[in-house]
Amino acid sequence: MSGLGIEHLIAIGGDDTLSYAAKLNELGVKIIAIPKTMDNDVRNTEYCIGFSTAITRASDAIQRQRTTVGSHERIGIFRVFGRDAGFTALYTAYATSIRCVIPEYKVDLDKLIQLLIEDKRANPSNYALIVLSEGAQWEGYKLREYGEPDAYGHRKKANVAESLADEIKQRTGEETIISDLTYDLRSGDPDFIDKLVALTFGNMAYDAILEGKTGLMSALVEGCYDLVPIPNAKLGPRKLDVASSYNTERYRPIYGNKQGLPIFLNRAS
């Protein structure tokens, strides 16, 4: 880095980017990190830039598409990013009051379909909605990947929403509408929360550089801004706490018992 005249480096990204940032820090590069991923799965922080905008955009899209799904009297299946962690799917479901499936918990397919059929029958407009993480699974489902692995060994995952739609059709004859919200959630202007957090994280990183610090990351911890160590890549991505976040009987977010939690409901880990 000295050959390039770079005295400090700011690494902005998710698990893969930050794992390399940690490696550079070990090699003696002065580096400060900023967590940015709509998956919100970086360790040591409760929030990553992009998460709020993704939930806002997903919620808006689902609310708009209620009309279409309802007019056709179908089951609407929405897919969002979340290869290893279900934050985006769970919080979208939380905001829209629909069911969800997350990577951290394998659901029972028969039970899931039964719940969706019950939702549909109980709805005066005869439709139901569900949001899936791209890494969502059910018992017996074999996750399919395709394409060449990227620089970090990740291959593209087959569309789990299409697999669920096929299962619903085969088992019940019900028609579905599939909507892939993945890349759409990453485009356009950020919402207020992301603008606020991004500006603050950036200024914190700059302050840290002026103070000669290295190996640290801007973060939210217990709802407060803080500088924390860049996460250990060997620990992998942060996961949802299923016991406190996900109703494994109803395949929905848990809405109760939130008193005392930080604003984004899951603590840094």
Stockholm file with secondary structure:
# STOCKHOLM 1.0

chainA/1-269         MSGLGIEHLIAIGGDDTLSYAAKLNELGVKIIAIPKTMDNDVRNTEYCIGFSTAITRASDAIQRQRTTVGSHERIGIFRVFGRDAGFTALYTAYATSIRCVIPEYKVDLDKLIQLLIEDKRANPSNYALIVLSEGAQWEGYKLREYGEPDAYGHRKKANVAESLADEIKQRTGEETIISDLTYDLRSGDPDFIDKLVALTFGNMAYDAILEGKTGLMSALVEGCYDLVPIPNAKLGPRKLDVASSYNTERYRPIYGNKQGLPIFLNRAS
#=GR chainA/1-269 SS CGGGTCSCEEEEESHHHHHHHHHHHHTTCCEEEEEBCTTCCCTTCSCCBTHHHHHHHHHHHHHHHHHHHHHTTCEEEEEECCSSCCHHHHHHHHHHTCEEECTTSCBCHHHHHHHHHHHHHHSTTCCEEEEEETTCCBTTCCCCEESCCCTTSCCEECCHHHHHHHHHHHHHCCCEEEEECTGGGGSSCCCHHHHHHHHHHHHHHHHHHHTTCCSEEEEEETTEEEEEECCCGGGCSCCCCHHHHEETTTTEECCSCCTTCCTTSSCCC
#=GC SS_cons         CGGGTCSCEEEEESHHHHHHHHHHHHTTCCEEEEEBCTTCCCTTCSCCBTHHHHHHHHHHHHHHHHHHHHHTTCEEEEEECCSSCCHHHHHHHHHHTCEEECTTSCBCHHHHHHHHHHHHHHSTTCCEEEEEETTCCBTTCCCCEESCCCTTSCCEECCHHHHHHHHHHHHHCCCEEEEECTGGGGSSCCCHHHHHHHHHHHHHHHHHHHTTCCSEEEEEETTEEEEEECCCGGGCSCCCCHHHHEETTTTEECCSCCTTCCTTSSCCC
//
